[in-house]
Amino acid sequence: MRNKRFVASLLAASTLLAVPGSLFAGEPDKTAQIIDEGLARSEAQILAHELLDQIGPRLTNSTNMRKAEAWAVEKMQKLGLKNVHKEGFDFGRGWDLISSDVRMTSPRPIELTAIPVAWTPPTNGPVEAEIIVAPISKKEHFDAYRGQLNGKIVLLTIPGMGDEPTTPAFKRLDQSDISKNDEIDLPSFDPGAIERWRKRSEFAQELDDFLASEGAVAWVKKARRDGKLLHGEGSGYEVGKTPKLPGIEMAAEDYRRLARLAKTGPAPKLTINSNVRFVDGDTQGYNIIGEIPGSDPKAGYVMAGAHFDSWLAGDGAVDNGAGSITILEAARILQETGVKPKRTIKFVLWSGEEQGLHGSLGYVRRHLVAREGEEALTPGNVYREWRYLFPVTAKPGYSEMKAYFNMDNGSGKLRGIYAEGNVGAERLLRSWLAPFGDLGASSVVAGETGGTDHVFFNAIGLPAFQFIQDPLDYGARLHHTNIDTFDHLRPDDLRQAATVMAGVLMAAANDKEELPRKPLPEPQSASDPFKYDYPETD
C-alpha cells in the first residue's frame, strides 16, 4: 500500500507540475504515463543481466564488443525504433583477453593478482624471469638502467606506501554538494599544452622501444588503487603502433611485496602467461543509433546517448553499462507510452569513449562541423588536437540538432543537469525537469563537467548536457576496475534515471521553444600571456 500511495502521489504531482502550454499542439502531455511505465514496469535489470552477465566487458573493437553491438541493434529493432543502424568511425585494432596467470615462483610460490594491459602482445606461453625494480617515468631515466634489463621482468612504478581509505566509499549528494557546481569556470587556454601532450604521448612508445632494445621480456606497473583492484587500461590500439613487449598491471599490495623482496634480495622470480590476441578484421569502431521519428521533418532532433564500450577488468556495469541500459530503457518507456514527438528523438550508444571520445567525436565530424586540417589527424591524437583546429565550419546537419543529453557517471539516480555554461538554457531545462522533482531530479547548475560524450557537442556551441548523478561508490572503487559488475548497480536508481531521461526527452522534443546555442568556437587568447615553460629535453 505504501508503494502504491507513493506512485499515486508522483503521478498527481507530475500532472500539476507539467507545463502543457509549452507543448506543440496535437501532442498531449504524457508525463504521468512515463512515470507509471518507468517505475512500475522497468526492464532495466533484465537488460543489465543480458549485457553484463551474458556478454560482459566491451573493449572497443574486441570480439565481445561486436557481440554487444549485435545485441544492441536487435534490442532497438525489437523496441520498434526506426532507422536502426551502425555508424562507423576510424579507430584501430581490437584486442581480446583470453586468460592470464601471473605467479611468484621464488623465494616462495604465490599466485599474484594481475591483469594484462590492453593492447599489449601475448607472452606466447609462460615466461619465467627475475624481476628488477626500475622506476622509469621519462626518457631521462633510461641511462640509469642501461645494461641491466636483459632477460628481466621490469617493474616500472615507484612502490610507495599503502593507501588505506579514511572516508566512506559510498556517497549520495545533498543540496550543498550540488550547489557547489552552480558557477561558471573561466575558460583557460595554454598554447604550450598541445606540444607538452605530444611529448607525453610519445613516451609510452619510446619506453617500449627502450625496454625491448635492452632485452627485457615483459614489464609490470602498479595498480593505482589499493584493495586488490585492477584496471588494465592501455593505449596501443592504433594500427602500426602496437607495443613490442607484454605489459602487466599488478595489484598494489602484490607489487609492493615484490619491491620489498627485491630491495632486500635476492630478487624474486615471476612466471607470466599472458594469453591475449589482436582482432584485426575491421578497424572501424561503431556507434549504434535508433530513433523515434518526429512528426515534423523540419523540426530537427533531440538525442540521448551513453558510451557502450568499457574496459575489461570487470564487466563494465557502472561504466557505462548503466548509462547504456538507461538509454535503451528510456526508449522502451517512450515507445510503450505511445509518444508522437514533434522532433525526432535519437538514441545512441557510443563506442571508443574510453580511448578518447572517438565515437561521439566521429558523429560530430560526420554530421555537424568540419575543422581545417582535421584529415591529417590520427585516431591517437584526434582527441587532444582536433579542438584546436580553425576555422570551424558548420555542416548542414548542425542546425538540426536541438539538444543532446548524456549519462555516464555510474548507476546513481539523476539529480539534475549541468547547464555547461549555457546560462540561457537554464530556464527551459528547469521546466523540463519540474515534473520529476519528487523523484529527486530537480537541480540545474551553471557549471560544467567533462571527460565524456557530451564534450565535443558542447565545444562546438550545441546545447549538450550531462546529468548530475549521485556518485555512490563510482569514483571510490568501481570506475574501470575488476569489481565493476552487475552487483554494484542500483536497480531503483536505474528505474528513476530511465524515467527522468524519457521525460526530459519528451519535453525537449515537444517544447515550442528551442534551447539557445553558444557560438561556434574561435581561437582563444592565452590565459597567461607571460607564462614561461621549462625547455623540453631529449
CORUR-V146380 format. One record per residue. RES is the residue in one small letter. PHI is phi in radians with two decimals (* if undefined). BURIAL is 1 if it has 9 or more other ideal C-beta (glycine too) atoms within 8 Angstrom, else 0. Layout:
BEGIN
res = <RES/RES>
phi = <PHI/PHI>
burial = <BURIAL/BURIAL>
END
This chain:
BEGIN
res = <m/r/n/k/r/f/v/a/s/l/l/a/a/s/t/l/l/a/v/p/g/s/l/f/a/g/e/p/d/k/t/a/q/i/i/d/e/g/l/a/r/s/e/a/q/i/l/a/h/e/l/l/d/q/i/g/p/r/l/t/n/s/t/n/m/r/k/a/e/a/w/a/v/e/k/m/q/k/l/g/l/k/n/v/h/k/e/g/f/d/f/g/r/g/w/d/l/i/s/s/d/v/r/m/t/s/p/r/p/i/e/l/t/a/i/p/v/a/w/t/p/p/t/n/g/p/v/e/a/e/i/i/v/a/p/i/s/k/k/e/h/f/d/a/y/r/g/q/l/n/g/k/i/v/l/l/t/i/p/g/m/g/d/e/p/t/t/p/a/f/k/r/l/d/q/s/d/i/s/k/n/d/e/i/d/l/p/s/f/d/p/g/a/i/e/r/w/r/k/r/s/e/f/a/q/e/l/d/d/f/l/a/s/e/g/a/v/a/w/v/k/k/a/r/r/d/g/k/l/l/h/g/e/g/s/g/y/e/v/g/k/t/p/k/l/p/g/i/e/m/a/a/e/d/y/r/r/l/a/r/l/a/k/t/g/p/a/p/k/l/t/i/n/s/n/v/r/f/v/d/g/d/t/q/g/y/n/i/i/g/e/i/p/g/s/d/p/k/a/g/y/v/m/a/g/a/h/f/d/s/w/l/a/g/d/g/a/v/d/n/g/a/g/s/i/t/i/l/e/a/a/r/i/l/q/e/t/g/v/k/p/k/r/t/i/k/f/v/l/w/s/g/e/e/q/g/l/h/g/s/l/g/y/v/r/r/h/l/v/a/r/e/g/e/e/a/l/t/p/g/n/v/y/r/e/w/r/y/l/f/p/v/t/a/k/p/g/y/s/e/m/k/a/y/f/n/m/d/n/g/s/g/k/l/r/g/i/y/a/e/g/n/v/g/a/e/r/l/l/r/s/w/l/a/p/f/g/d/l/g/a/s/s/v/v/a/g/e/t/g/g/t/d/h/v/f/f/n/a/i/g/l/p/a/f/q/f/i/q/d/p/l/d/y/g/a/r/l/h/h/t/n/i/d/t/f/d/h/l/r/p/d/d/l/r/q/a/a/t/v/m/a/g/v/l/m/a/a/a/n/d/k/e/e/l/p/r/k/p/l/p/e/p/q/s/a/s/d/p/f/k/y/d/y/p/e/t/d>
phi = <*/-1.07/-1.14/-1.11/-1.13/-1.11/-1.09/-1.09/-1.16/-1.16/-1.12/-1.14/-1.11/-1.11/-1.16/-1.27/-1.50/-1.09/-2.07/-1.08/-1.13/-1.50/-1.45/-1.10/-1.06/1.75/-1.98/-1.17/-1.21/-2.06/-1.04/-1.09/-1.16/-1.08/-1.13/-1.09/-1.16/-1.21/-1.56/-1.64/-2.35/-1.10/-1.98/-1.08/-1.19/-1.15/-1.04/-1.09/-1.07/-1.11/-1.28/-1.58/-1.34/-1.56/-1.70/1.63/-1.12/-2.36/-1.11/-0.94/1.20/-1.35/-1.04/-1.11/-1.13/-1.11/-1.10/-1.15/-1.06/-1.11/-1.08/-1.15/-1.05/-1.11/-1.10/-1.11/-1.15/-1.16/-1.27/1.52/-1.15/-1.80/0.90/-1.28/-2.80/-1.71/-2.18/-1.53/-2.65/-1.19/-2.40/2.69/-1.34/-1.54/-2.75/-2.06/-1.68/-1.59/-2.87/-2.69/-2.61/-2.25/-2.36/-1.54/-1.82/-2.65/-1.38/-2.65/-1.38/-2.49/-1.43/-1.72/-1.54/-2.75/-2.60/-1.08/-1.40/-0.96/1.17/-1.70/-1.30/-1.32/-1.47/1.00/1.79/-1.15/-2.15/-2.07/-2.78/-1.34/-1.61/-2.40/-1.50/-2.36/-1.09/-2.29/-2.20/-2.76/-1.05/-1.06/-1.48/-1.03/-1.05/-1.15/-2.11/-1.08/1.41/-2.00/-1.84/-1.07/1.30/-1.85/-1.64/-1.74/-1.61/-1.67/-1.82/-1.06/-1.10/1.20/-2.03/-1.08/-2.29/-1.22/-1.20/-2.04/-2.19/-1.06/-1.30/-1.78/-2.57/-1.93/-1.40/-1.85/-1.12/-1.18/-1.09/-1.16/-1.12/-1.08/-1.65/-1.57/-2.69/-1.74/-1.35/-1.18/-1.12/-2.31/-2.43/-2.08/-1.02/-1.43/-1.14/-1.10/-1.15/-1.11/-1.15/-1.01/-1.09/-1.14/-1.19/-1.34/-1.13/-1.02/-1.24/-1.11/-1.14/-1.06/-1.06/-1.11/-1.06/-1.14/-1.17/-1.52/1.54/-1.11/-1.75/-2.98/-2.30/-2.34/-2.08/-1.47/-1.05/-1.41/-2.06/-1.42/1.45/1.04/-1.53/-2.20/-2.24/1.41/-1.16/-2.58/-2.39/-1.60/-1.47/-1.21/-1.07/1.52/-2.21/-1.27/-1.04/-1.52/-1.89/-1.09/-2.14/-2.27/-1.80/-2.08/-0.92/-1.00/-1.14/-1.21/-1.07/-1.14/-1.04/-1.05/-1.13/-1.15/-1.12/-1.18/-1.17/-1.60/1.33/-1.24/-1.12/-1.10/-1.91/-2.11/-2.03/-2.11/-2.20/-1.78/-1.74/-2.26/-2.60/-1.61/-2.06/-2.10/-1.17/-2.64/-1.55/-1.45/-1.53/-2.37/-1.54/-1.90/-2.29/-2.50/-2.66/-1.78/-1.14/-1.46/-1.37/-2.05/-1.12/-1.64/-1.50/1.42/-2.53/-2.01/-2.51/-2.19/-2.63/-2.70/-1.45/-1.65/-1.33/-2.60/-1.42/-2.16/-1.20/-1.97/-1.82/1.14/-1.35/-1.43/-2.29/-2.33/-0.98/-1.03/-1.14/-1.11/-1.11/-1.07/-1.09/-1.15/-1.20/-1.09/-1.09/-1.09/-1.02/-1.15/-1.16/-1.18/-1.53/1.22/-1.07/-2.08/-1.27/-1.25/-1.62/-1.10/-1.93/-1.81/-2.10/-2.29/-1.94/-1.49/-2.01/1.20/-1.14/-1.16/-1.72/2.33/0.97/-1.08/-1.17/-1.18/-1.15/-1.05/-1.13/-1.03/-1.23/-1.29/-1.95/-2.01/-2.50/-2.18/-2.16/-1.11/1.52/-1.20/-1.11/-1.43/-1.34/-1.68/-0.96/-1.31/-2.00/-1.14/-1.08/-1.42/-1.78/-1.01/-1.19/-1.81/-1.64/-2.42/-1.39/-1.82/-2.07/-1.25/-1.56/-0.97/-1.31/-1.03/-1.30/-1.36/-1.39/-1.78/-2.95/-2.29/-2.15/-2.12/-2.26/-2.87/-2.45/1.60/-1.83/-1.20/-1.11/-1.36/-1.96/2.81/-2.42/-1.38/-1.37/1.02/1.35/-1.54/-1.12/-1.19/-1.52/-1.11/-1.09/-1.16/-1.04/-1.12/-1.17/-1.27/-1.43/-0.88/-1.15/-1.94/-1.08/-1.24/-1.60/1.69/-1.90/-2.45/-1.62/-2.14/-2.05/-1.28/-1.17/-2.18/-2.37/-2.18/1.38/-2.60/-1.32/-1.46/-1.05/-1.34/-1.16/-1.08/-1.19/-1.85/1.63/-1.35/-1.30/-2.27/-2.44/-1.86/-1.35/-1.34/-2.29/-1.05/-1.25/0.91/-1.98/-1.03/-1.35/-1.24/-2.67/-1.79/-1.02/1.25/-1.78/-1.24/-1.79/-1.41/-2.22/-0.85/-1.08/-1.71/-1.29/-2.02/-0.99/-1.15/-1.16/-1.16/-1.04/-1.09/-1.10/-1.15/-1.16/-1.11/-1.02/-1.08/-1.15/-1.16/-1.09/-1.06/-1.13/-1.15/-1.31/-1.99/-1.17/-1.12/-1.59/-1.98/-1.18/-1.21/-1.93/-1.51/-1.22/-1.01/-1.22/-2.24/-0.97/-1.64/-1.42/-1.07/-1.14/-2.21/-1.21/-1.88/-1.26/-1.87/-1.86/-1.15/-1.16/-1.27/-2.04/-1.43>
burial = <0/0/0/0/0/0/1/0/1/1/1/0/1/1/1/0/1/1/0/0/0/1/1/1/0/0/1/0/1/1/1/1/0/1/1/1/1/1/1/0/0/1/0/1/1/0/1/1/1/1/1/1/1/0/1/1/1/1/1/1/1/1/0/1/1/1/1/1/1/0/1/1/1/0/1/1/1/0/1/0/1/0/0/1/0/1/1/0/1/1/1/1/1/1/1/1/1/0/0/1/1/1/1/1/1/0/0/0/0/0/0/1/1/1/1/1/1/1/1/1/1/0/1/0/0/0/1/0/1/1/1/1/1/1/1/1/0/0/0/0/1/1/0/0/1/0/0/1/1/0/0/1/1/1/1/1/1/0/1/0/0/0/0/0/0/0/0/0/0/0/1/0/1/0/0/0/0/1/0/0/1/0/0/0/0/0/0/0/0/1/0/0/0/1/0/1/1/1/1/0/1/0/1/1/1/1/1/1/1/1/1/1/0/1/1/1/1/1/1/1/1/1/1/0/1/1/0/1/1/1/1/1/1/1/1/1/1/1/0/0/0/1/1/0/1/1/1/1/1/1/1/1/1/1/1/1/1/1/1/1/1/1/0/0/0/0/1/1/1/1/1/1/1/1/1/1/0/1/1/0/0/0/1/0/1/1/1/1/1/1/1/1/0/1/0/0/0/0/1/1/1/1/1/1/1/1/1/1/1/1/1/1/1/1/1/1/1/1/1/1/1/1/1/1/1/1/1/1/1/1/1/1/1/1/1/0/1/0/1/0/1/1/1/1/1/1/1/1/1/1/1/1/1/1/1/1/1/1/1/1/1/1/1/1/1/0/1/1/1/0/1/0/0/1/0/0/1/0/1/0/1/1/1/1/1/1/0/0/1/1/0/1/0/0/1/0/0/1/0/0/1/1/1/1/1/1/1/1/1/1/1/1/1/1/1/1/1/1/1/1/1/1/0/0/1/1/0/1/1/1/1/1/1/1/1/1/1/0/1/1/1/1/1/1/1/1/1/1/1/0/0/1/1/1/1/1/1/1/0/1/1/1/1/1/1/1/1/1/1/1/1/1/1/1/0/1/1/1/1/1/1/1/1/1/1/1/0/1/1/1/1/0/1/1/1/1/1/1/1/1/1/1/1/1/1/1/1/1/1/1/1/0/0/0/1/0/0/0/0/0/1/0/0/0/0/1/1/0/0/0/0/0/0/0/0/0/0/0>
END
